[in-house]
Amino acid sequence: MKFHIAINLERMDAVTDMRAVRDHTLEMVQMADRAGFETAWAAEHHALEMTIAPNPFQILTWWGEHTDNIRLGCGVANAAYWHPINLAGEAAMVDLLSNGRLDLGLGSGAYQREFDRMKPGLDQRDSYRYMQEMLPLVRALWQGDVEHDGEFWQFPSATSCPKPLQASVPMWVAARAPITFDYAVEHDCNIMSWPLTMPMAEAESYRDRLADAKAKSDKLWTGQWALMRHTSVWTDDADRAATMDAIRNVLGQFGNVMLKKGEVHNGFPDRVPLEKLDGNARVDPSMLEANMAFGTPDVVVEKLKAYQALGVDSFIYYASMGLDHDVQKRSLQTFIDHVLPEFE
């Protein structure tokens, strides 16, 4: 099983210096690069300080300038927010500037609040159709001139400028629903899945959906399946407590955004007092500690070996959860020193 890292520029309050957030993100990616992680993932999100990623290709270009080997993953661009020629060119430019280290992921977005601002009138549940039209079109634009008359985009003959350095850029699809697993297998794309805070049974359901998609398809799927989890490895009670407080806070804020409850002021979602979250399964401490890749090194190794046995090809260490920067770095270093060797 290979290992990736996903991290956001994450600012939890207006007091935090944006430059510190910027520098911390790069330091984490550089740590992962030196440790031999395969890929660093940057997302696309808008109008939230807790996920600052208006253009993942900018972030990836920056990371690429300051790393040596780690691949640069767009995880993921929201197809509905882009024009195909624009996305193909931006992605190819990252590949050019990084000497061929791009992985391109496409997805359907996370929550309606963002669509209401970025693509008014589009129901998030329908956005997968944009992704399905976008993906083969980007591949075609990388090969040469394309004339397109589709449902969402129409344009006369055009091509991507520049072209990627890689003859075949690895393509990824963010998948949870069966229809997206089917699409990824049919188009021979790698798959990334995020069980959120759900237990192991959720990951098992993704495994089953992938198996069903492969069984239904008459094409050979040569892709990889990656699974992402919030991860924190600790060696003392103080870092454990900091992790549990941070994840409950960030889930309370993100839950408000996803469910459109509460307000967002100047990019910061309303904080929900912790006492109001007690009893809510989504933020129950024992449930979170059991389901996430949280724990001492031996506990985390055991959890990751269960994912490996499930058939996961790559584990994505999701670092962003509103956690103190020093605690994040201690966790990643402990993971590198005591968890990674168990998988070499």
C-alpha positions as CSV (number, residue, x, y, z in Angstrom):
1,M,0.0,0.0,0.0
2,K,1.3,3.4,-0.9
3,F,0.8,6.7,1.0
4,H,-0.4,10.1,0.0
5,I,-1.0,13.3,1.9
6,A,-3.9,15.7,1.5
7,I,-3.7,19.1,3.2
8,N,-5.5,22.5,2.9
9,L,-4.5,26.0,3.5
10,E,-6.7,26.1,6.7
11,R,-7.3,29.2,8.7
12,M,-9.6,28.7,11.7
13,D,-9.7,32.3,13.0
14,A,-8.9,35.8,11.9
15,V,-6.0,36.0,14.3
16,T,-4.0,33.4,12.5
17,D,-1.4,34.8,10.1
18,M,-2.1,33.7,6.6
19,R,1.7,33.4,6.0
20,A,2.0,30.9,8.8
21,V,-0.8,28.8,7.2
22,R,1.0,29.0,3.8
23,D,4.3,28.0,5.2
24,H,2.9,25.2,7.3
25,T,1.2,23.6,4.3
26,L,4.4,23.6,2.3
27,E,6.5,22.2,5.3
28,M,4.1,19.3,5.6
29,V,4.3,18.5,1.9
30,Q,8.1,18.7,2.0
31,M,8.1,16.3,5.0
32,A,6.0,13.9,3.0
33,D,8.2,14.3,0.0
34,R,11.4,13.5,2.0
35,A,9.6,10.4,3.5
36,G,8.7,9.0,0.1
37,F,5.0,9.7,0.0
38,E,3.8,9.2,-3.5
39,T,1.4,12.1,-4.0
40,A,0.3,15.4,-2.3
41,W,-3.3,16.4,-2.9
42,A,-4.8,19.9,-3.1
43,A,-8.5,20.4,-3.3
44,E,-10.7,23.1,-4.8
45,H,-13.0,25.1,-2.5
46,H,-14.3,28.7,-2.4
47,A,-15.2,31.4,0.1
48,L,-14.2,29.5,3.2
49,E,-11.1,30.2,5.3
50,M,-11.1,26.7,6.6
51,T,-10.4,25.4,3.1
52,I,-8.6,28.0,1.1
53,A,-8.2,26.6,-2.4
54,P,-9.7,28.8,-5.1
55,N,-7.4,27.2,-7.7
56,P,-5.6,23.9,-6.8
57,F,-3.3,24.3,-9.8
58,Q,-1.7,27.4,-8.2
59,I,-1.0,25.5,-5.0
60,L,0.4,22.5,-6.9
61,T,2.7,24.6,-9.0
62,W,4.1,26.2,-5.8
63,W,4.5,22.8,-4.1
64,G,6.2,21.5,-7.2
65,E,8.8,24.3,-7.1
66,H,9.8,23.3,-3.6
67,T,9.7,19.5,-3.7
68,D,11.8,16.9,-5.6
69,N,9.8,13.7,-6.2
70,I,6.3,13.8,-4.7
71,R,3.5,13.8,-7.3
72,L,1.1,16.7,-7.4
73,G,-2.5,15.7,-7.2
74,C,-5.5,17.9,-8.0
75,G,-7.9,16.3,-5.6
76,V,-10.3,17.4,-6.9
77,A,-11.3,20.1,-9.4
78,N,-15.1,20.7,-9.5
79,A,-15.9,20.2,-13.2
80,A,-19.0,22.4,-13.1
81,Y,-16.9,25.4,-12.2
82,W,-14.5,25.2,-15.1
83,H,-14.5,25.4,-18.9
84,P,-12.8,22.4,-20.4
85,I,-10.2,24.3,-22.4
86,N,-9.3,26.3,-19.3
87,L,-9.0,23.3,-17.1
88,A,-7.0,21.2,-19.6
89,G,-4.5,24.1,-20.0
90,E,-4.2,24.9,-16.3
91,A,-3.6,21.2,-15.5
92,A,-1.1,20.7,-18.4
93,M,0.8,23.8,-17.2
94,V,1.3,22.1,-13.8
95,D,2.6,19.0,-15.5
96,L,5.0,21.1,-17.6
97,L,6.4,23.1,-14.8
98,S,6.8,20.1,-12.5
99,N,8.5,17.9,-15.1
100,G,5.6,15.5,-15.4
101,R,4.3,15.0,-11.8
102,L,0.6,15.9,-12.2
103,D,-2.3,13.6,-11.2
104,L,-5.6,15.2,-12.2
105,G,-8.7,14.4,-10.2
106,L,-12.3,15.5,-11.1
107,G,-15.3,15.5,-8.9
108,S,-18.8,16.7,-8.3
109,G,-18.4,19.1,-5.4
110,A,-19.1,18.7,-1.7
111,Y,-22.0,20.9,-0.6
112,Q,-24.8,23.0,-2.0
113,R,-23.7,26.3,-0.3
114,E,-20.7,26.5,-2.7
115,F,-22.8,25.8,-5.7
116,D,-25.2,28.5,-4.8
117,R,-22.3,31.0,-5.2
118,M,-20.2,29.4,-7.9
119,K,-22.9,27.8,-10.1
120,P,-26.3,29.2,-9.1
121,G,-29.2,27.1,-10.0
122,L,-27.2,23.8,-10.1
123,D,-28.3,21.1,-7.7
124,Q,-25.1,19.5,-6.3
125,R,-26.8,16.1,-6.8
126,D,-26.8,16.7,-10.6
127,S,-23.2,18.0,-10.9
128,Y,-21.8,14.5,-11.7
129,R,-23.1,15.0,-15.2
130,Y,-20.6,17.9,-15.7
131,M,-17.8,15.7,-14.5
132,Q,-18.8,12.9,-16.9
133,E,-18.8,15.3,-19.9
134,M,-15.6,17.0,-18.8
135,L,-13.2,14.1,-18.2
136,P,-13.0,12.5,-21.7
137,L,-13.0,16.0,-23.2
138,V,-9.9,17.0,-21.3
139,R,-8.2,13.8,-22.4
140,A,-9.1,14.7,-26.0
141,L,-7.9,18.3,-25.7
142,W,-4.5,17.0,-24.5
143,Q,-4.2,15.0,-27.7
144,G,-5.0,17.7,-30.3
145,D,-7.8,19.7,-31.9
146,V,-11.4,19.0,-30.7
147,E,-14.7,20.4,-31.8
148,H,-17.3,19.9,-29.1
149,D,-21.1,20.3,-29.0
150,G,-22.1,18.8,-25.7
151,E,-24.8,19.3,-23.1
152,F,-22.9,21.8,-21.0
153,W,-20.1,23.1,-23.3
154,Q,-19.9,24.0,-26.9
155,F,-16.9,25.3,-28.8
156,P,-15.3,25.2,-32.3
157,S,-12.0,23.4,-32.9
158,A,-9.5,24.0,-30.2
159,T,-6.8,22.2,-28.2
160,S,-5.0,22.5,-24.9
161,C,-2.0,24.8,-24.8
162,P,0.4,23.6,-23.4
163,K,0.2,19.9,-23.6
164,P,1.2,17.7,-20.6
165,L,4.7,16.3,-20.6
166,Q,3.3,12.9,-19.6
167,A,2.0,10.8,-22.4
168,S,-0.8,9.8,-20.1
169,V,-1.6,11.9,-17.1
170,P,-3.1,9.7,-14.3
171,M,-6.8,10.6,-14.0
172,W,-8.8,10.3,-10.8
173,V,-12.5,10.4,-10.0
174,A,-13.8,11.1,-6.5
175,A,-16.4,8.4,-5.9
176,R,-18.9,7.3,-3.3
177,A,-22.1,6.7,-5.3
178,P,-22.3,3.5,-7.4
179,I,-22.9,5.5,-10.6
180,T,-19.5,7.2,-10.2
181,F,-17.7,3.9,-9.6
182,D,-19.3,2.7,-12.8
183,Y,-18.1,5.7,-14.7
184,A,-14.6,5.5,-13.3
185,V,-14.2,1.8,-14.3
186,E,-15.7,2.4,-17.7
187,H,-13.2,5.2,-18.4
188,D,-10.3,3.4,-16.6
189,C,-9.7,6.1,-14.0
190,N,-8.2,5.8,-10.6
191,I,-10.7,6.2,-7.8
192,M,-10.4,8.1,-4.5
193,S,-13.0,7.6,-1.8
194,W,-13.5,9.4,1.5
195,P,-15.7,7.7,4.1
196,L,-16.0,11.0,6.1
197,T,-16.5,10.0,9.7
198,M,-18.2,6.7,8.9
199,P,-17.0,3.3,10.3
200,M,-15.1,0.6,8.4
201,A,-18.4,-0.6,7.0
202,E,-18.5,2.5,4.8
203,A,-15.1,1.6,3.2
204,E,-16.3,-2.0,2.8
205,S,-19.3,-0.7,0.8
206,Y,-17.0,1.2,-1.5
207,R,-15.0,-1.9,-2.1
208,D,-18.2,-3.7,-3.0
209,R,-19.3,-0.9,-5.4
210,L,-15.9,-1.1,-7.1
211,A,-16.2,-4.9,-7.4
212,D,-19.8,-4.5,-8.9
213,A,-18.6,-1.9,-11.3
214,K,-15.8,-4.1,-12.6
215,A,-18.1,-7.1,-12.9
216,K,-20.6,-5.1,-15.0
217,S,-18.0,-3.6,-17.3
218,D,-16.7,-5.3,-20.4
219,K,-13.5,-3.2,-20.2
220,L,-10.3,-3.9,-18.2
221,W,-9.9,-1.6,-15.3
222,T,-6.2,-0.9,-14.6
223,G,-6.7,1.9,-12.0
224,Q,-5.9,2.3,-8.4
225,W,-8.2,2.7,-5.4
226,A,-7.2,5.3,-2.8
227,L,-9.0,5.9,0.5
228,M,-8.7,9.1,2.5
229,R,-9.1,9.5,6.3
230,H,-8.4,12.2,8.8
231,T,-5.1,11.1,10.4
232,S,-3.4,11.9,13.7
233,V,-0.8,9.8,15.4
234,W,0.1,10.7,19.0
235,T,2.4,9.5,21.7
236,D,0.9,11.4,24.7
237,D,-2.5,12.4,26.1
238,A,-2.0,16.1,25.3
239,D,-1.8,15.6,21.5
240,R,-4.7,13.1,21.7
241,A,-6.9,15.7,23.5
242,A,-5.8,18.4,21.0
243,T,-6.8,16.2,18.1
244,M,-10.2,15.3,19.5
245,D,-11.0,18.9,20.3
246,A,-9.9,20.0,16.8
247,I,-11.8,17.4,14.8
248,R,-15.0,18.0,16.7
249,N,-14.7,21.8,16.2
250,V,-14.0,21.5,12.5
251,L,-16.8,19.0,11.9
252,G,-19.2,21.2,13.7
253,Q,-18.4,24.1,11.5
254,F,-18.3,22.0,8.3
255,G,-21.5,20.4,9.2
256,N,-23.2,23.8,9.4
257,V,-21.9,24.5,5.9
258,M,-22.9,21.2,4.4
259,L,-26.4,21.4,5.9
260,K,-26.7,25.2,5.3
261,K,-27.3,25.8,9.1
262,G,-25.8,28.9,10.6
263,E,-24.0,31.7,8.9
264,V,-20.6,32.3,7.4
265,H,-19.1,35.6,8.3
266,N,-16.1,36.9,6.3
267,G,-15.2,33.3,5.4
268,F,-15.6,31.8,8.9
269,P,-18.5,29.5,9.6
270,D,-20.4,30.0,12.9
271,R,-18.9,27.9,15.7
272,V,-21.3,25.5,17.4
273,P,-20.6,25.2,21.1
274,L,-19.3,21.8,22.0
275,E,-21.9,21.2,24.6
276,K,-24.5,21.4,21.8
277,L,-22.7,18.7,19.8
278,D,-22.6,16.2,22.7
279,G,-24.8,13.2,21.8
280,N,-24.5,13.9,18.0
281,A,-23.0,10.8,16.4
282,R,-21.2,12.9,13.9
283,V,-18.9,14.3,16.6
284,D,-19.1,11.7,19.3
285,P,-15.5,11.4,20.6
286,S,-15.4,7.6,21.0
287,M,-16.9,7.1,17.5
288,L,-14.4,9.5,15.9
289,E,-11.4,8.0,17.6
290,A,-12.5,4.5,16.5
291,N,-13.3,5.4,12.9
292,M,-10.6,7.8,12.0
293,A,-6.9,7.0,11.5
294,F,-6.3,8.2,15.1
295,G,-4.2,6.7,17.8
296,T,-0.8,5.7,18.9
297,P,1.5,4.3,16.2
298,D,0.6,0.6,16.9
299,V,-3.2,1.4,16.8
300,V,-2.8,3.3,13.5
301,V,-0.8,0.5,12.0
302,E,-3.5,-1.9,12.8
303,K,-6.2,0.3,11.2
304,L,-4.1,0.8,8.1
305,K,-3.5,-2.9,7.7
306,A,-7.2,-3.5,7.8
307,Y,-7.6,-1.0,4.8
308,Q,-4.7,-2.8,3.1
309,A,-6.5,-6.2,3.6
310,L,-9.7,-4.5,2.1
311,G,-7.8,-3.9,-1.1
312,V,-6.9,-0.2,-0.7
313,D,-4.0,0.6,-3.0
314,S,-3.1,4.0,-1.5
315,F,-4.0,5.5,1.8
316,I,-4.4,9.3,1.8
317,Y,-3.3,10.9,5.1
318,Y,-5.7,13.8,5.5
319,A,-3.9,16.3,7.7
320,S,-6.4,19.2,7.9
321,M,-8.7,19.3,10.8
322,G,-8.1,22.6,12.5
323,L,-5.3,21.1,14.5
324,D,-2.4,23.2,15.9
325,H,0.5,23.3,13.4
326,D,3.0,21.9,15.8
327,V,0.8,19.0,16.7
328,Q,0.2,18.3,13.0
329,K,3.9,18.2,12.4
330,R,4.5,15.9,15.4
331,S,1.8,13.6,14.1
332,L,3.2,13.4,10.6
333,Q,6.8,12.8,11.9
334,T,5.5,10.1,14.2
335,F,3.7,8.5,11.2
336,I,6.9,8.7,9.1
337,D,9.1,7.2,11.9
338,H,6.8,4.5,13.3
339,V,4.0,3.7,10.9
340,L,5.5,3.9,7.4
341,P,8.2,1.3,8.2
342,E,5.5,-1.3,8.9
343,F,4.5,-1.1,5.2
344,E,7.9,-1.0,3.5
